[in-house]
Amino acid sequence: MALKDSYHRLKEPVIGDDAKAWVVHLACSKPKDLGYAAEV
């Protein structure tokens, strides 16, 4: 629900499906996969 860019302005939502997929992928990745030593 937090990633939903709801229509509340005069312009169209700007968060695309590819950007939403990237955020979900980033959130589900392990820190070591991203080059970090450990979880923060």
DSSP file (Angstrom, degrees, kcal/mol; ACC not computed):
  #  RESIDUE AA STRUCTURE BP1 BP2  ACC     N-H-->O    O-->H-N    N-H-->O    O-->H-N    TCO  KAPPA ALPHA  PHI   PSI    X-CA   Y-CA   Z-CA
    1    1 A M    >         0   0    0      0, 0.0     3,-1.1     0, 0.0     0, 0.0   0.000 360.0 360.0 360.0 -32.0    0.0    0.0    0.0
    2    2 A A  T 3   +     0   0    0      1,-0.3     0, 0.0     3,-0.1     0, 0.0   0.780 360.0  54.0 -68.6 -25.8    2.9    2.4    0.7
    3    3 A L  T 3  S+     0   0    0      2,-0.1     2,-0.5    17,-0.0    -1,-0.3   0.544  81.7 110.3 -85.0  -5.9    4.1    2.1   -2.9
    4    4 A K    <   -     0   0    0     -3,-1.1     2,-1.2     1,-0.1     0, 0.0  -0.571  58.4-153.9 -74.6 122.8    0.8    3.1   -4.3
    5    5 A D        -     0   0    0     -2,-0.5    10,-0.1    10,-0.2    -1,-0.1  -0.730  23.4-157.3 -94.9  84.9    1.0    6.5   -5.9
    6    6 A S        -     0   0    0     -2,-1.2     2,-1.0     1,-0.1     3,-0.1  -0.252  23.0-104.4 -69.4 152.3   -2.7    7.4   -5.5
    7    7 A Y        +     0   0    0      1,-0.2    -1,-0.1     6,-0.1     5,-0.1  -0.654  66.8 133.2 -79.6 103.3   -4.3   10.0   -7.7
    8    8 A H        +     0   0    0     -2,-1.0     2,-0.2     3,-0.2    -1,-0.2   0.276  56.5  57.3-135.0   6.8   -4.6   13.1   -5.5
    9    9 A R  S    S-     0   0    0      2,-0.5     0, 0.0    -3,-0.1     0, 0.0  -0.679  92.3 -97.5-127.7-177.9   -3.3   15.9   -7.7
   10   10 A L  S    S+     0   0    0     -2,-0.2     2,-0.2     2,-0.1    -3,-0.0   0.631 102.3  67.9 -79.2 -13.6   -4.1   17.3  -11.1
   11   11 A K  S    S-     0   0    0      1,-0.1    -2,-0.5     0, 0.0    -3,-0.2  -0.688  92.4 -95.3-106.6 163.0   -1.4   15.3  -12.8
   12   12 A E        -     0   0    0     -2,-0.2    -1,-0.1     1,-0.1    -2,-0.1  -0.276  50.8 -86.9 -69.2 156.2   -1.1   11.6  -13.4
   13   13 A P        -     0   0    0      0, 0.0    -1,-0.1     0, 0.0    -6,-0.1  -0.341  34.2-158.9 -60.6 146.5    0.9    9.4  -11.0
   14   14 A V        +     0   0    0     -3,-0.1     2,-0.7     2,-0.1    -2,-0.0   0.475  58.8 100.8-112.0  -3.9    4.6    9.2  -11.8
   15   15 A I        -     0   0    0    -10,-0.1   -10,-0.2     4,-0.1     2,-0.1  -0.749  60.9-156.7 -86.1 114.8    5.7    6.0  -10.1
   16   16 A G     >  -     0   0    0     -2,-0.7     4,-2.0     1,-0.1     5,-0.2  -0.334  28.6-106.4 -87.5 170.1    5.9    3.3  -12.8
   17   17 A D  H  > S+     0   0    0      1,-0.2     4,-2.3     2,-0.2     5,-0.2   0.852 119.3  55.7 -63.9 -35.1    5.7   -0.4  -12.5
   18   18 A D  H  > S+     0   0    0      2,-0.2     4,-1.8     1,-0.2    -1,-0.2   0.879 107.8  48.6 -67.2 -36.5    9.5   -0.8  -13.1
   19   19 A A  H  > S+     0   0    0      2,-0.2     4,-2.0     1,-0.2    -2,-0.2   0.893 111.2  49.9 -69.1 -39.7   10.3    1.6  -10.2
   20   20 A K  H  X S+     0   0    0     -4,-2.0     4,-2.2     1,-0.2    -2,-0.2   0.905 110.3  50.4 -63.9 -41.5    7.9   -0.3   -7.9
   21   21 A A  H  X S+     0   0    0     -4,-2.3     4,-2.4     1,-0.2    -1,-0.2   0.876 108.8  52.4 -65.0 -37.6    9.5   -3.6   -8.9
   22   22 A W  H  X S+     0   0    0     -4,-1.8     4,-2.5     2,-0.2    -1,-0.2   0.902 109.3  48.9 -64.8 -41.5   13.0   -2.2   -8.2
   23   23 A V  H  X S+     0   0    0     -4,-2.0     4,-2.4     2,-0.2    -2,-0.2   0.914 112.5  47.7 -65.5 -42.7   12.0   -1.0   -4.7
   24   24 A V  H  X S+     0   0    0     -4,-2.2     4,-1.7     2,-0.2    -2,-0.2   0.912 112.6  49.5 -64.4 -41.9   10.5   -4.4   -3.9
   25   25 A H  H  X S+     0   0    0     -4,-2.4     4,-0.6     1,-0.2    -2,-0.2   0.919 111.9  48.5 -62.4 -43.7   13.6   -6.1   -5.2
   26   26 A L  H >< S+     0   0    0     -4,-2.5     3,-0.7     1,-0.2    -2,-0.2   0.896 110.9  50.2 -63.4 -41.3   15.9   -3.9   -3.1
   27   27 A A  H 3< S+     0   0    0     -4,-2.4    -1,-0.2     1,-0.2    -2,-0.2   0.805 113.0  46.6 -67.9 -29.6   13.8   -4.4    0.0
   28   28 A C  H 3< S+     0   0    0     -4,-1.7    -1,-0.2    -5,-0.2    -2,-0.2   0.472  92.9 101.1 -93.3  -2.2   13.9   -8.2   -0.4
   29   29 A S  S << S-     0   0    0     -3,-0.7    -3,-0.0    -4,-0.6     5,-0.0  -0.507  76.2-115.1 -83.1 151.3   17.7   -8.4   -1.1
   30   30 A K    >>  -     0   0    0     -2,-0.2     3,-0.9     1,-0.1     4,-0.8  -0.603  23.5-121.7 -79.9 145.8   20.2   -9.4    1.5
   31   31 A P  G >4>S+     0   0    0      0, 0.0     5,-2.4     0, 0.0     3,-0.8   0.850 112.5  57.8 -57.2 -35.9   22.7   -6.7    2.5
   32   32 A K  G >45S+     0   0    0      1,-0.3     3,-0.9     3,-0.2     6,-0.0   0.819 100.0  58.3 -66.0 -29.5   25.7   -8.8    1.4
   33   33 A D  G <45S+     0   0    0     -3,-0.9    -1,-0.3     1,-0.2    -4,-0.0   0.752 106.9  48.6 -68.9 -22.8   24.2   -9.0   -2.1
   34   34 A L  G <<5S-     0   0    0     -3,-0.8    -1,-0.2    -4,-0.8    -2,-0.2   0.388 126.8 -97.6 -98.6   1.8   24.3   -5.2   -2.3
   35   35 A G  T < 5S+     0   0    0     -3,-0.9     2,-0.2     1,-0.3    -3,-0.2   0.495  79.7 133.1  97.9   4.4   27.9   -5.0   -1.1
   36   36 A Y      < -     0   0    0     -5,-2.4    -1,-0.3    -6,-0.1    -2,-0.1  -0.616  57.3-133.8 -87.5 150.9   27.3   -4.3    2.6
   37   37 A A  S    S-     0   0    0     -2,-0.2     2,-0.3     1,-0.2    -1,-0.1   0.900  77.8 -20.3 -70.5 -41.6   29.2   -6.2    5.3
   38   38 A A  S    S-     0   0    0     -7,-0.1    -1,-0.2    -3,-0.0     2,-0.1  -0.930  85.0 -64.7-156.8 174.3   26.2   -7.0    7.5
   39   39 A E              0   0    0     -2,-0.3    -9,-0.0     1,-0.1    -2,-0.0  -0.429 360.0 360.0 -69.6 144.0   22.7   -5.9    8.3
   40   40 A V              0   0    0     -2,-0.1    -1,-0.1    -4,-0.0     0, 0.0   0.397 360.0 360.0 -98.4 360.0   22.3   -2.4    9.7
